[in-house]
Amino acid sequence: MSRVSAERARELASKVLCNNAVSAPNADAVATALVAAELDGLASHGLSRLIAYADQAMAGKVDGYAKPRIRVNAPAALAVDAGHGFAFPAIQFGIEHGVARAREAGSCTVAISHSHHAGVLGHHVEAAAAQGLIAIGFSNSPAAMAPWGGSKGVFGTNPIACAVPRSGAPPMVIDLSLSGVARGKVMLANQRGEAIPEGWALDEAGRPTTEAAAALAGTMIPAGGAKGAALALMVEILSATLTGSSYAFEASSFFNMEGPPPNIGQCFWLIDPDRLAGPQFAARLEVLFAAITDQPGARIPGVRRHELRVANQKKGVEIDDALMANIGQRVGVYK
């Protein structure tokens, strides 16, 4: 493993993307998101995705030059067309405009259509919470989970995230996949030739497997069984039906260059707590959190991730040597 500073990692990732049919602003947005995942200890959504993103841009599966545009503009509703480009600049654009509308109307729904992999969904809602808003986010993804009782993938792992602003502390962030684990962890295990724990996935025949390749060809096990599958259906409706994007079973893979753009969707709900609860919101929130942290071993969601972020900002991020070599070949700076 090689360790580099976060800024150097962003610079290298941005250069790779710019050399592979991605505009400089889009490359910066994607590189920043990938390194942010690394800083938070989420390598499955970090730089391990870089080469696949670059290859997809070169193949035209994602439009590296796309510019997000507003499709629907209402006081409390905003629809953004990602133009089959990367999700990161489109979501950033949507949330920036949605925050202003939420402050005016009390809340705003932001729908992103014709999009791509959203990365760490928690980062997007955290950006809104850092501006004083409660934010809830949903995204669908290519088919990876069967409906409860079925055997064929219909839903994606369909993450849900929520961030809440706090007074004098980083936002609380909940970020979870509706599969038992994120599919990106299986992808990372497959890249490294590692086995996965039993209970993560089923093979194509519906049998439990510890082989990452067999898991990628099969389906993920939903978190909470039937309840997780039901929530995945909810996310599918909010992310795909509501935005006019592809359902999971219609979407192409995030991991290769084959097929058309994934064309998935995201949906965010931004809420101004001051408009509903008034100035007592922050104090009441801390009463709830104190009831949690007063118990030994209990903690507020997102705290550990934030601690890792602070530590890794100082230490830098680790990059697998094979990936580092690939990055170097694509930017011409590897030594």
C-alpha positions as CSV (number, residue, x, y, z in Angstrom):
1,M,0.0,0.0,0.0
2,S,1.1,3.6,-0.7
3,R,0.1,6.5,1.5
4,V,-0.4,9.9,0.0
5,S,-2.0,13.1,1.2
6,A,-5.7,13.7,0.6
7,E,-4.8,16.6,-1.7
8,R,-2.4,14.6,-3.7
9,A,-4.9,11.8,-4.1
10,R,-7.5,14.3,-5.3
11,E,-5.0,15.7,-7.8
12,L,-4.1,12.3,-9.2
13,A,-7.7,11.1,-9.4
14,S,-8.7,14.4,-11.2
15,K,-5.8,14.0,-13.7
16,V,-6.9,10.4,-14.5
17,L,-10.4,11.5,-15.2
18,C,-9.4,14.6,-17.2
19,N,-7.2,12.3,-19.4
20,N,-10.2,10.0,-19.9
21,A,-12.9,12.3,-21.4
22,V,-14.1,14.1,-18.3
23,S,-14.3,17.9,-18.0
24,A,-12.2,19.6,-15.3
25,P,-15.1,20.6,-13.1
26,N,-16.7,17.2,-13.3
27,A,-13.3,15.5,-12.6
28,D,-12.8,17.7,-9.6
29,A,-16.3,16.8,-8.2
30,V,-15.7,13.1,-8.7
31,A,-12.2,13.1,-7.4
32,T,-13.3,15.0,-4.3
33,A,-16.1,12.5,-3.6
34,L,-13.8,9.5,-4.0
35,V,-11.1,10.8,-1.7
36,A,-13.8,11.8,0.8
37,A,-14.9,8.2,0.9
38,E,-11.3,7.1,1.6
39,L,-11.0,9.6,4.4
40,D,-14.1,8.2,6.0
41,G,-12.7,4.7,5.8
42,L,-15.1,3.7,3.1
43,A,-12.7,2.2,0.6
44,S,-15.4,0.4,-1.3
45,H,-16.8,3.7,-2.5
46,G,-13.4,5.4,-2.8
47,L,-10.5,5.3,-5.3
48,S,-11.2,1.6,-6.1
49,R,-13.9,3.0,-8.3
50,L,-11.7,5.5,-10.2
51,I,-10.5,3.3,-13.1
52,A,-14.0,2.0,-13.8
53,Y,-15.3,5.6,-13.8
54,A,-12.6,6.6,-16.2
55,D,-13.2,3.6,-18.5
56,Q,-16.9,4.3,-18.6
57,A,-16.3,8.0,-19.5
58,M,-14.0,6.9,-22.4
59,A,-16.6,4.4,-23.6
60,G,-19.4,6.9,-23.4
61,K,-21.4,5.0,-20.8
62,V,-21.2,8.1,-18.7
63,D,-20.9,11.6,-20.2
64,G,-17.9,13.1,-18.6
65,Y,-18.8,16.6,-20.1
66,A,-22.5,16.6,-19.0
67,K,-23.8,19.7,-17.2
68,P,-26.7,19.3,-14.9
69,R,-29.7,21.3,-15.7
70,I,-32.9,22.2,-13.9
71,R,-35.9,20.4,-15.4
72,V,-38.6,21.4,-13.0
73,N,-38.4,24.5,-10.9
74,A,-41.1,25.0,-8.2
75,P,-41.0,26.8,-4.8
76,A,-40.6,23.5,-2.9
77,A,-39.7,21.0,-5.7
78,L,-36.6,20.9,-7.9
79,A,-35.9,18.3,-10.6
80,V,-32.4,18.1,-12.0
81,D,-31.4,16.2,-15.1
82,A,-27.9,14.8,-14.7
83,G,-27.7,14.2,-18.5
84,H,-26.2,10.7,-18.1
85,G,-23.2,12.3,-16.4
86,F,-21.6,11.6,-13.1
87,A,-24.0,11.9,-10.1
88,F,-21.7,14.0,-7.9
89,P,-21.9,17.3,-9.8
90,A,-25.6,16.9,-10.4
91,I,-26.4,16.2,-6.8
92,Q,-24.2,19.1,-5.6
93,F,-26.0,21.4,-8.1
94,G,-29.4,20.2,-6.9
95,I,-28.7,20.5,-3.2
96,E,-27.2,24.0,-3.6
97,H,-30.4,25.2,-5.3
98,G,-32.6,23.1,-3.0
99,V,-31.2,24.6,0.2
100,A,-32.3,28.0,-0.8
101,R,-35.8,26.8,-1.7
102,A,-36.1,24.9,1.6
103,R,-35.2,28.0,3.5
104,E,-38.0,29.9,1.7
105,A,-40.7,27.2,1.7
106,G,-39.8,25.2,4.8
107,S,-38.8,22.2,2.8
108,C,-37.8,21.2,-0.7
109,T,-37.8,17.9,-2.6
110,V,-34.8,17.5,-5.0
111,A,-35.1,14.8,-7.7
112,I,-32.1,13.8,-9.8
113,S,-32.8,12.0,-13.0
114,H,-30.6,10.2,-15.7
115,S,-27.9,9.8,-13.1
116,H,-25.0,7.5,-12.1
117,H,-23.5,6.1,-8.9
118,A,-24.0,8.5,-6.0
119,G,-21.1,7.2,-4.0
120,V,-21.4,7.7,-0.3
121,L,-25.0,9.0,0.0
122,G,-24.3,10.3,3.5
123,H,-21.9,12.9,2.2
124,H,-24.7,14.5,0.1
125,V,-27.1,14.9,3.0
126,E,-24.2,16.0,5.3
127,A,-23.5,18.9,3.0
128,A,-27.1,20.1,3.5
129,A,-27.0,19.5,7.2
130,A,-23.8,21.6,7.4
131,Q,-26.0,24.5,6.2
132,G,-28.6,23.9,9.0
133,L,-31.1,21.7,7.2
134,I,-32.3,18.2,8.0
135,A,-31.7,16.1,4.8
136,I,-32.9,12.7,3.8
137,G,-31.6,11.0,0.7
138,F,-32.5,7.9,-1.4
139,S,-30.8,6.3,-4.4
140,N,-31.5,3.2,-6.5
141,S,-28.8,1.2,-8.1
142,P,-28.4,-1.7,-10.6
143,A,-30.3,-4.9,-9.6
144,A,-28.6,-6.7,-6.7
145,M,-31.5,-7.9,-4.5
146,A,-34.5,-10.1,-5.1
147,P,-37.9,-9.3,-3.7
148,W,-38.6,-11.2,-0.6
149,G,-39.5,-14.8,-1.5
150,G,-38.0,-14.3,-5.0
151,S,-34.7,-15.3,-6.6
152,K,-34.0,-12.7,-9.3
153,G,-32.6,-9.3,-8.7
154,V,-35.3,-6.6,-9.0
155,F,-34.0,-3.9,-6.5
156,G,-30.6,-2.4,-6.1
157,T,-28.9,-2.2,-2.7
158,N,-30.8,1.2,-2.6
159,P,-29.1,3.2,0.2
160,I,-30.9,5.6,2.5
161,A,-29.2,8.5,4.3
162,C,-30.2,11.1,6.8
163,A,-28.3,14.0,8.3
164,V,-29.3,16.4,11.1
165,P,-27.5,19.6,12.0
166,R,-26.2,19.9,15.6
167,S,-25.1,22.9,17.6
168,G,-21.4,22.9,18.3
169,A,-20.8,19.4,16.8
170,P,-20.7,17.8,13.3
171,P,-24.0,16.7,11.9
172,M,-25.5,13.4,12.9
173,V,-25.3,11.2,9.8
174,I,-27.1,7.9,9.2
175,D,-26.0,6.1,6.0
176,L,-27.1,2.6,5.3
177,S,-27.5,0.2,2.4
178,L,-30.7,-1.9,2.3
179,S,-28.6,-5.0,1.7
180,G,-26.9,-6.5,4.7
181,V,-23.7,-4.9,3.4
182,A,-23.0,-2.5,0.6
183,R,-22.3,-4.3,-2.7
184,G,-19.2,-2.2,-3.1
185,K,-17.6,-4.3,-0.4
186,V,-18.2,-7.4,-2.4
187,M,-16.7,-5.7,-5.5
188,L,-13.6,-4.7,-3.5
189,A,-13.2,-8.2,-2.2
190,N,-13.4,-9.5,-5.8
191,Q,-10.8,-7.0,-6.9
192,R,-8.5,-8.2,-4.1
193,G,-9.2,-11.9,-4.6
194,E,-10.6,-12.2,-1.1
195,A,-13.5,-14.2,0.3
196,I,-16.6,-12.6,1.8
197,P,-18.3,-13.6,5.0
198,E,-21.2,-16.0,4.8
199,G,-24.5,-14.1,5.1
200,W,-23.6,-11.3,2.7
201,A,-24.9,-12.8,-0.5
202,L,-26.4,-15.7,-2.5
203,D,-25.1,-17.1,-5.8
204,E,-27.1,-17.3,-9.0
205,A,-28.8,-20.5,-7.7
206,G,-29.9,-18.8,-4.5
207,R,-27.3,-20.6,-2.3
208,P,-25.2,-18.9,0.3
209,T,-21.7,-18.1,-1.0
210,T,-18.4,-16.8,0.3
211,E,-17.0,-16.3,-3.2
212,A,-17.1,-12.6,-4.2
213,A,-17.4,-13.4,-7.9
214,A,-20.3,-15.7,-7.3
215,A,-22.0,-13.0,-5.1
216,L,-21.6,-10.4,-7.9
217,A,-23.3,-12.8,-10.3
218,G,-26.1,-13.6,-7.7
219,T,-28.0,-11.4,-5.3
220,M,-27.3,-9.6,-2.0
221,I,-29.3,-10.5,1.1
222,P,-31.5,-7.7,2.3
223,A,-30.9,-6.2,5.7
224,G,-33.7,-7.3,8.0
225,G,-35.1,-9.8,5.6
226,A,-38.6,-8.9,4.4
227,K,-38.5,-5.5,6.0
228,G,-35.3,-4.6,4.1
229,A,-36.8,-5.8,0.8
230,A,-39.9,-3.6,1.5
231,L,-37.8,-0.6,2.1
232,A,-35.8,-1.3,-1.1
233,L,-39.1,-1.1,-3.0
234,M,-39.9,2.2,-1.3
235,V,-36.5,3.6,-2.4
236,E,-37.0,2.3,-5.9
237,I,-40.3,4.2,-6.2
238,L,-38.8,7.4,-4.8
239,S,-35.6,7.2,-6.8
240,A,-36.7,5.8,-10.2
241,T,-40.4,6.2,-10.6
242,L,-40.6,9.7,-9.2
243,T,-37.6,10.9,-11.2
244,G,-38.4,9.2,-14.5
245,S,-35.2,7.1,-14.3
246,S,-34.5,3.4,-14.9
247,Y,-35.5,0.8,-12.4
248,A,-32.8,-1.4,-10.9
249,F,-33.6,-4.3,-13.2
250,E,-33.3,-2.0,-16.2
251,A,-30.1,-0.3,-15.2
252,S,-26.6,-1.3,-16.5
253,S,-23.7,-2.0,-14.2
254,F,-21.7,0.6,-12.4
255,F,-18.6,-1.6,-12.6
256,N,-17.9,-2.1,-16.3
257,M,-18.1,-0.3,-19.7
258,E,-20.8,-2.5,-21.3
259,G,-24.3,-1.4,-22.1
260,P,-26.0,2.0,-22.0
261,P,-25.8,4.6,-19.2
262,P,-27.2,3.2,-15.9
263,N,-29.8,6.0,-15.9
264,I,-30.6,5.7,-12.2
265,G,-32.1,8.4,-9.9
266,Q,-31.7,10.0,-6.6
267,C,-34.2,11.9,-4.4
268,F,-33.5,14.2,-1.5
269,W,-35.8,15.9,1.0
270,L,-34.5,19.0,2.6
271,I,-36.2,20.4,5.7
272,D,-35.6,23.6,7.6
273,P,-36.1,22.6,11.3
274,D,-36.3,26.3,12.4
275,R,-39.5,26.7,10.3
276,L,-41.2,23.8,12.1
277,A,-39.7,23.4,15.5
278,G,-38.4,26.8,16.1
279,P,-35.2,27.7,18.0
280,Q,-35.7,24.9,20.6
281,F,-34.9,22.2,18.0
282,A,-31.2,22.2,18.6
283,A,-31.6,22.0,22.4
284,R,-34.2,19.2,22.2
285,L,-32.1,17.2,19.8
286,E,-29.2,17.2,22.3
287,V,-31.6,15.9,25.0
288,L,-32.2,12.9,22.8
289,F,-28.5,12.4,22.0
290,A,-27.6,12.6,25.7
291,A,-30.0,9.8,26.4
292,I,-28.0,7.7,23.9
293,T,-24.4,8.7,24.9
294,D,-25.2,8.4,28.6
295,Q,-25.2,4.6,28.0
296,P,-21.7,3.1,28.0
297,G,-20.8,1.8,24.5
298,A,-23.6,3.7,22.7
299,R,-22.7,6.5,20.3
300,I,-24.4,8.9,17.8
301,P,-24.4,7.6,14.2
302,G,-21.6,9.2,12.1
303,V,-19.3,10.0,15.0
304,R,-16.8,7.2,14.2
305,R,-16.7,8.2,10.5
306,H,-16.0,11.8,11.4
307,E,-13.2,10.7,13.8
308,L,-11.6,8.7,11.0
309,R,-11.9,11.6,8.6
310,V,-10.0,13.9,11.0
311,A,-7.3,11.3,11.6
312,N,-6.9,10.5,7.9
313,Q,-6.7,14.2,6.9
314,K,-3.5,14.2,8.9
315,K,-2.2,10.7,7.9
316,G,-3.3,10.7,4.3
317,V,-5.0,7.9,2.4
318,E,-3.8,4.4,1.5
319,I,-3.8,3.3,-2.1
320,D,-3.3,-0.2,-3.2
321,D,0.0,-0.5,-5.1
322,A,-1.6,-2.0,-8.2
323,L,-4.1,0.8,-8.3
324,M,-1.4,3.3,-7.7
325,A,0.6,1.9,-10.7
326,N,-2.6,2.1,-12.9
327,I,-3.1,5.7,-11.8
328,G,0.5,6.5,-12.6
329,Q,0.3,5.0,-16.0
330,R,-2.7,7.1,-16.8
331,V,-1.3,10.3,-15.7
332,G,2.4,9.6,-16.4
333,V,3.7,10.5,-13.0
334,Y,4.2,7.1,-11.3
335,K,7.7,6.4,-9.9
